[in-house]
């Protein structure tokens, strides 16, 4: 009977079996394709045996397994465990215990394991799992047993199957505990500016951040967008790096990820989606290239290293600007007003990219507001870099006054005191969405101070919830407040009212920028984060932050149980609440956005 769940450096489940107490802990060692399951047993009666039944699926995380005739069910006994080669072309799986044990082959399929969440999401929800046999471990009154599960890429051609060289599970466990202890000590040093509950929450976010920074099998540094089903996405990576890497002291890792992603530029577009090994597979995004400028801005703000920016990132930044001015794929280009347009009715090139039947749920082709805010920010940053690097011939800066004027003329909605979301075919879509907040939060804003304050007010009043910003005002007829049902039903609500916590970073930064009393605004934001994380860190993906929430109260979490940019932007917001006293943060290099 499960009695307790704990999460420290790894998840643990405490159960009772008669008088015996069993603590089961699960750990995945860094850099190893290995799973360790540790059983700490107490009060075991004399002569007790720990009986383990390993149910195996042998599948990718987007599929379920079903009984079939192709599985090779014979498992070979090895010292304290077994080895099985399930399918042709797949590596062997090796299962061993840290204590003396006996493996008894008993190959059998167990059918119709049922997954309630998958059924609710409209997916295949019944799975068959294969049991190769039973492992029996004699145990004492108080003892520890560690089960190791790992892949073996080496071919085998007969020979002694009873002995197989695998590192001792207990030694692997001990090494990983020491490594994680060093990480925890580093996290505590990084969070020294906070105390009490705020520091506890910040430490949890630091632990969560580490899980998204990976090295692929080919040795590439990358960011996993979310668990359990996302791979690496360009936009998510660039938005996440400042929080996950720069905000946690892993500046070197962040630099290498920025350097890696720009190697995959194609027609001056950075990739939208990458494969399991982070090879680029799609470039259908207008904003990845623009978020790159912001990530580099954040790096410069943290490091102050202009030479690094000049040598590693400035060349690709200049190419992106020239390409966007001249026009590139997917209808991305600049018009005579200096504004960026992108896409058509069949494309979804911004972060609001859900489609049903190949048609965007939230059509944003034309002139999206945050794309032009990012474009303005990129041009201002590039202007200042060109000046710092002694490149007066760089022409992007000449567009800034025109773009600033055009932005206000096209997007400002004086009747609502806010920004429209998309300008298309001569008409401004006045739906109240959170995308307008970036016109205030980014280091360079195209708005005057009065407009900035009005935007923050509109977002606060219509979109802010206890766990993030809604993607559409509840007053809009197209609003959908519940994220559930089939894939089409969920995609219909994905950006039509669902709440996204990653937007809190931009909202908090914008709120601080326009605050009359920055000190009080910081306290308000701390209180907000405290209340949100007190509840959410112990629900859904315990110890991490979900992808999204229902727009309607009580704002049930949904999507991925652990999302990179959710964690990253909350980390970055915490750093904003710690650093500096001014509500209006200064952009790197230049402290103004040009004449108003």
N, C-alpha and C positions, 0 to 999 in steps of 0.2 A: 504494500500500500504506500503510495507516494505521500510523504508528509511535508516536505519542504523543498524549495528550489533556491539555490544560491548562485550569484554571479560575482566572481572576483576576477582572477586572471583567466578563469575558464568556467563554463557552466557546470553545476553540480546538482544532482538529484538525490535526495535523502529518502530512503524507503525503509519499511519494516517488513520483515518476513518472519512471522512468529516472534521469537525473542530476539532474533538477529537484526542488527541495523546495518544497512548497506548504503554507502555513499558512492554514487556513480558519477565520475567526472569525465568530461570529454575535452580533448585537446588536439589541435592540429599544429605540429611543430613548424616553425617558420622555415620556408625554403625546402620542405620535404613533402613528397606525395605520400603522406602517412597520416593515419588517424590513430590516436591513442585513446583507449577507454580504460579508466582506472576504477577499480573497485576497492574501497576501503571498508573492511568488514569488522564488526565488533559483536561480542556476545554470541558467537557461533557455537552451537552445541558440539560436543566431541564427535568426531567422525563426519562432520559436515562436508558436503561437496558443492562447489559452485558450478552449476551447469549452465553453459552458454550455448545459445542457438543463434548463429549468425545468418540472418535472412539477407539474401543478396539480390540485387536488381540488375547490375551491369548495364547501365543506360545513361544517356545524357539527361541533364536536368530539365529539358523541355519535353521529355517523353515519359511514358510509363511502360513497365515490362509486363509481358503476358506469356503464359506457358507456351513453349514451342519445342520443336524436335531438334533444333539446331544447337541448343546448349549442351556443352560437354560436361556432364554431371559428375564425372569421376574426379574426386579430389585425392591428391597424393599426400600421405602422411609425412610430415617432417618433424624435427625436434620441437616438441611442445606446440604443435599446431598442424596446419595443412597448407597446401598450395593447390590452386585450381586454375586451369586455363579455360575460361568459359566459352569463348567463341574464337574462331579462326581470325587471326590478325589482331587480336586484342592481347595486351600484356597479361601475364599471370597475376593473380592476387594471392598474397601471402598473409596468412593469419597465424599469429603466435602469441603465447602467453609468457609473462616474465617468470612464472613459477612452473614447476613440473606439472604437466597435464597429459591427458589422454584424449586423442581424437578418434571418434567412432564414426565411420562413414554411414550415412543414412540419407542418401539423396532423395529429395521429395519436394515437389512444388506445393506451396500453400497459396490458395486462390482467393481472390476477391477481397483484398485489403481495400478499405474504403476511405477516401479522403474528402471530408465534408467541404472543406474550403474549395477544392477543385470543382466539386459539384456545383457549388454556389456561383462559381465563376464561369460555368458553362463549358468546362473542359472534361476530357476523359477522367474518370474519378475512381475507377476500380483497377487494382494492380495485382499481379501474381508475383510472388517472391520465391526464390529458390533457396532451400536449406541443404547444403552439402553434407552436413553431419553435425555431431554434437561434441563440444569440448567440455571435459570434466576436469575440474581442478580441486584436489583435496585441500581443505583450508583449516587453519587453526582458529582458536577462539577469537584472536585479533590478528589480522594480517592484511596484506595488500596484494592484489593481483592486477597487472596491467596487460591489457590486450592490445596488440599492435596489428594494424591492417595497412598494408602498403602494396603498391604496384611493383612489379618486377619486369623490367624491359629486356632482360637477358634471356635468350633462347636456351632451352634445356633439351638434351639428347640422351635421356636415360641416366644410368648411374645410380648412386646412392641417393634415394629420395628421403631418407630419414634425417639427413643433416643438410641444412641450408643456411648459408651465412647471412644473417640479418642482425643488425645492431641490437643489443639488448634493450627491450622496451623501457626498462627502468632507467637505463643510462640516458636514453633519448628524452624521457620525461624530465629527469633532473637537469639536463642541459637546457631544455626549453624553459623550465621554471627560472633558472638563473638569468637567461636572456630576458624574459619578461619582467623579472625583478629590476633589471637595469632600465628597461623602458619605463616602468612605473616611477623609478627615481627621477628619470628625466622629465616625465610629465609633472611631477610635483615641483620641480624647479621652474618649469614653464608657467605654472599656475600660481606662483607665489603672491601675485597681486590680489588674490581673492581669498576669502575666508568662508567658513561655515558651509551652508547649503550651496552657495554659488560655486565654491571650489569643488564640492562633491560632484555637482553636475558637470563642471568643466573637465574634471578628471575622467568622467564617464565618456564625454565627447572625445577627449584625447584617445582613449582606448578604442572607441569606435572608429576614429579617423584612420588608425593604423591598419584596419582590416581592408580599406579600400585602396591603399597604395601597394601595388603588386609588382612583381617581376615576371614577365611571361616566360614560357619554356625556351624561347629563343634569346632570352636575356634582356628584353626591352622593358623599360620602366613604363608603368601605365596606371590608370585609375579605373577601377570597376565602378560602374555607375550605380549599381544597386544589387542587393541580395534579396531573394535567391535567383533571380532570372536574368538580370541585365548583364551585358558584356561591357566593352569600353565604348563610350560615345564622346565625340570630340567636344561638343558644346558642354556636356556635363563635366568633362575633364577640365576644361579651361575655367569654368565657373568655380570648380571645386579646389583647384590647386592653391589659391591664396589661403583658404581656410585649412585644408587638410595638411598642406606642406609648410607654407610660410608661417601660418599661425601656430604651428606646433613645434617650430624649431627645426624642421626637416627641409631647410632651404635648398640644400644640395639635391635632394630628391626632386623637389619642384623644378629646379633649373633643368635637370636632365629630362624630365617629362616635357617641359616646354621645348627643349631642343629636339627631342624625339618627334613630337607631333608636327613641327614645321618641316621635317624631312619629307613628310608625305603630302606637301602642298601640290595641288594640281590645278592649273589655270588660276593660280592665286586663291584657291579655295582650300580650306583645311577640312579634313574628313569629318563627316557626321557620324558614321558608324564604322567600327572596326571589328574584325573577326575575333575568335577566341584567343588567337595569338597576337591580336592588336594590329593586324595588317589592314590597311584601309580598304573598305568595300563600298562606301557610298559617300558622295559629296553634296547631297541635296540639302544644303543649309546655307543661309545667307549670313548668319550671325556668328558661327564659329570663328571665322577670320577676324571679326570685330571684337569678340570676347578675348582674342589673343592679345590685343592691345591693352585691354584692362588688366589681364593677368601679368603682363610685363610691367605695367604701371605699378601694380602691387608689389612686384619683385623689387622695382627701383625704390619704392617707398620704404621697404623693409631693409634692403641691402645698401642703398646709396651708391651702387657700383655702376656708374655710367659706362665704364670701359667694357664691362660684361655685356651690357645692353647693345652697345655699338658693334661689338665683335660677333655676337651670337644671334641677335634677334633683329637688329635694325635693317639688315638687307631684305629679309622677307617682309617686314612691315612696309617698307617703301614699295615693294612689288605689289602688295595687296592694294595699297592706295591707288597706284597707277591703274591697276586692273579694274578696280571698282569704278574709277573715273571713266575709263574707256568702255567698260562693259565686259562681262564674262558670262559663263553658263547660267542657265535657269532664269534668264531674263534679268539678271542682276546688273544694275548700272546706274549712273548718275544722270539726272536731267539738267536742263538749263538753269534751274533754281538751286542746284547744288544738292538736291534731295536724292536719296537712294530709293529705287524701286526694285521689286523682285517678284518673280513667279507669275503664275496664271491660275485659273480656276481649278486646275488638276494637281497643283503642287502645294506642299505644306513645308515651307522653308524656315519657319521660326520655331521657337520652342513649343508653341501651341500647334503640334503637328499630328494630332489624332485624325485618322481617316476611317470611314466606313464605306465599304464597297469601292475603294479607290478615290472617294470624294472627301475633301477636308471637312471635318465637322465644324471647325472654326475658320472660315475662309479669311486669310490675311494677306493675300496677294495684293500687290499695289505698293503702297507706302506705309509700312507698319511703324508705329510711333517709336518703339524702343530701338528698332534698327537705325532710325535716323538720329536718335539720341546717342547710340553707340558710334555711329559714323561721325557725328560732331565731336564726340570725345576723342576718337581716334585721330582726327585731323588736328585738333588742338595739341594733343600729346606729341604727334609727329612734328608739328611746327616747332615745339620747344626742343625736341630732340635734335632737329636739324640745326637750330641755332646753337645748341650746346656742342654739336659735333662740327660746327663750322661749315655747314652746307647751305649757303644762302640761296642756291639754285633750286632747292626743293619748293615746288609750287603749291603744294596742298594747302599751306597756310593762307593763301590768297582767297580761298573759298569761304573761309570761316565767317566773315561778316555777312555774306550773302546767305549762307546756310542758316545762320542764326535767325536772320530776318524771315527767311522762308519757313523755317520750322514753326515760328510763332504764328505766322499768317495761316499756315495750313492746318496745324493741329490744335491751336487754342480754341476752346469752346467757351466763349464769354458767358453764355446763358447758364451753363452748369458750373463755371469756375473750375474747369478741369481740362485735360487733354483728351481728344478723341483717340480711338485705337488704331484705325487704318483709314487712309485717304485713298479712294479708288474711283476712277471714272468721274472725277470732279465732285465727289460726294464724300463727306467726312462721316465715318461710322462713329457715332457718339456713345456707343456702349461703354459703360464704366468698367474698365479692366485694370489689373495691376501693372500692366506694361508701362504705363505712364510714369510710374515711380522712378524708373531709371533716368528719366530726364532731370531728376533732382539728385539722385544718389551718386551718379557717376562723377568722377573728379571735375569734369568740365560740363557745365549745364548751359543749354541754349536759352533758358528761361530767365526772366528777371526775378528778383527776390519775392515780389508780391505773387507772381505766378507760381513760384516754387512752393510758397506757403499754402496757396490754394490747392495745389495738387496733393500735398500731404494731407490736408484737411479732408479732401474728397475721398482719398483712399482710406484714411482712418475711419471715417464715418460710414462708408458703404462696404468696405471689403475686409477690414481687420476683424479677425476672430481670435479666440483664445489659443489657436494653434497655427496661425499663419494668415495669409491673404487669400480671399476668394478670387477665383479667376473671372467672375462676372458678378455684377450687383444682383442681389435677390429681387430687386425691383424690375429687372429686365424680364420680359416674357420668355426669353430663351433660357433662363436660369434653370439648372438642374441641381438639386441640393443633396441627392443621394448617389453615391458611387457604388453600384452593385449590379448584379445580374450577369447576362451574357457578355461576351467581348464587345458586341455592338452597343449594348446598353451602357456598359462602362465607358467605352470610348465617347459615347454621346454626352457623358457628364465630366469627362476628363479635364477639359478646359472650359466648361460651361457652368461653373459654380463651385467645383471641388476646391478645397483649400490646400495650398502648397506652402509648407514651412520654409522652403529655401528662399522664398521672397522676403522673409523677415530680415535678412541681411541688408537688402536694399532699402526696405522700409525704415529700419532702425537708423541707417546712415542718413537717409533723407530727413527723418524726424530730428536728428541731432543737428543737421545743417540749418534748419529753419527755426530751431528752438530759441525763444526769447531767454529762457533759463536753461542752458545746457546741463547744468548740474542736476536740476530737477528732472529733466528729460532722461538723463542717464539712470536715475533712481527708478523712474517709471518703467524703463525698459528692463532693468534688472528684476524688478518685481514681476513683470510680465513673464520673463524667461523662467524665473523661479517657479511660478505657478504652473506654467506649461510643462516644464521638465519634471517637476515633482510627480506629476501623474503619468506622463508619457514614457519616461524611461523605465517604468515597470509594467508596461503593456506592450502589445504587438511584438516587435523585435526588441526584447528586453535589453536595455543598455545602449540602444541606438535610436535613430529617428526615422519615422516612416516617410514614404514618398509623398503621401497626401492624406487628406481627411475629408469626410463629408462636409459639404457647405452648410447643411442644416445641423443644428444642435441635436444630440450631444457631440457631434463632430467625430464620428467613429473613424479610426485609422483605416487606411486602405492602401492598395498598391504594394510595392516592395516594403518589407518590414524594416529594411535598413538601406537608406538612400544616401549616396555620397554627398550630393550638393545640399541636402537637408542638414547633415552633420557639419559640413564645411561652412555654410553661411551662418549657422549658429555659433560656431567657433569664432568666425571673423567678427560677428557682432559682439561677442564677449570681449574680444580684444579692443574693439572700438570703445567699449564701456570702461576699459582699463586705461587706455592710452590717451594722453592729452587732456586739456580742459576746454578747448574751444568747440563750440557746436558746429561751426562752419570749418570743416577740415580743408586744408590747402592741398591742391593737386601737386604732384611731384614736379619739380623744376620751376614751374610758374604758378603764382598764387592768384591767378585771375582767369576768367573765361573770356576775356576780351571786353571791349566797351559795350555797355548796355544800350 
